[in-house]
Amino acid sequence: MGEFIEEVERLKQAALAGLRTARDLAALEQARVNYLGSHGEFTALMKQLGALAKEQKPAAGKAVNAAKAELETALARRRGELDLQAALPKEPADFTLPGRRRPLGKLHPLTQATEDIVRSFRKIGFAVADGPEVEDEYHCFDALNTPADHPARDTQDTFYLATPATPPNLNPNLNLNPNLNLGLYAAPPAPPSPAGPLQDPAPRLLLRTHTSSVQIRVMKNQAPPVRIIVPGRVYRRDNADATHNPTFHQVEGLYVDRNVTVGDLKGTVEFVFRELMGPETRIRFRPHYFSYTEPSFEIDFSSALTRKMDKEWLEIAGCGMVHPQVFENVGYDPEVWTGWAFGFGIERIAMIRYGINDIRLFYENDARFLRQF
Ligand code: DAH
């Protein structure tokens, strides 16, 4: 009996040493199999219990069970230690190294310029309206008092689609920061064009040449007064060079109410350009021609930015008082309603603000360029 218990103790000590000194998980498993596995030494000892005399069994059983519990505890502890060791880095760590930085993305300079423009106009109560980039000829030209034979169409040649016109969908691609509350105003698709001299039996689809088309969509769908701006992408049949690209971006503005004057127009333009180009900015109007406004003007501005470019005045936008024919076309009474409209290019604003000399840089997605803004 004493011998048996001694043997339990001896084997326990050997097993404990084997388990505690196992150098890795494989060695630990080997030690477990050697002692506690179904053919292990300790298991074999337990099988001998049955051969002992009846009165010896309780003490021997107790000793074996206590030893087994001890071995299992040692096994679990060593397994925990080795698991942790396996999870630790193999190479020594240098805690003095600088941390890994995640490069922060940035908004595209055109998006930044657009958001600045939108923010300025929102300060004075303008809502953002949206319309389709695939437009029909009626909204892009005819309703804006520019019929097919009008020479103004030549300067805005564009890409026509082979598909016959179905009402175009709204453009969801404004690309504005969703965190800015822009109060986005989505003009619903216009009802079929009214019968009348302007109606084209098979209106052709085209890529819009300006965001002025959205003027028509908004006015046809809401009663005056109207106070909107329309940022968006436009298309022209132009060859790309330092100042032209077949795709670019514009902001259109439209204000309709009773007794609106050129003074309102000038005051608004001045406010916004001072917000965008600095408080010293001056603006001037030069007479010009647009078929959808009368009178019409080109807007020049002057600021530290233009002087940096060795110019006192730089042309920046077109504008005018909404032509009575345009009001007729959307069903507003031109005897009651007056308004102004303007349009300008967002690329041009961004180029002047940031001193960029080639428009194509905006579209190349070269991170070295984009990182600077
Ligand atoms: N649509 C013109 C263009 O693309 C810009 C413009 C000029 C818009 C005069 C207007 C305006 O609303 O009144 O060049």
Boltz pocket constraint, residues with backbone or C-beta under 6 A from the ligand:
constraints:
  - pocket:
      binder: B
      contacts: [[A, 209], [A, 210], [A, 211], [A, 212], [A, 252], [A, 253], [A, 290], [A, 292], [A, 293], [A, 297], [A, 317], [A, 318], [A, 319], [A, 320], [A, 341], [A, 342], [A, 343], [A, 344]]
      max_distance: 6.0
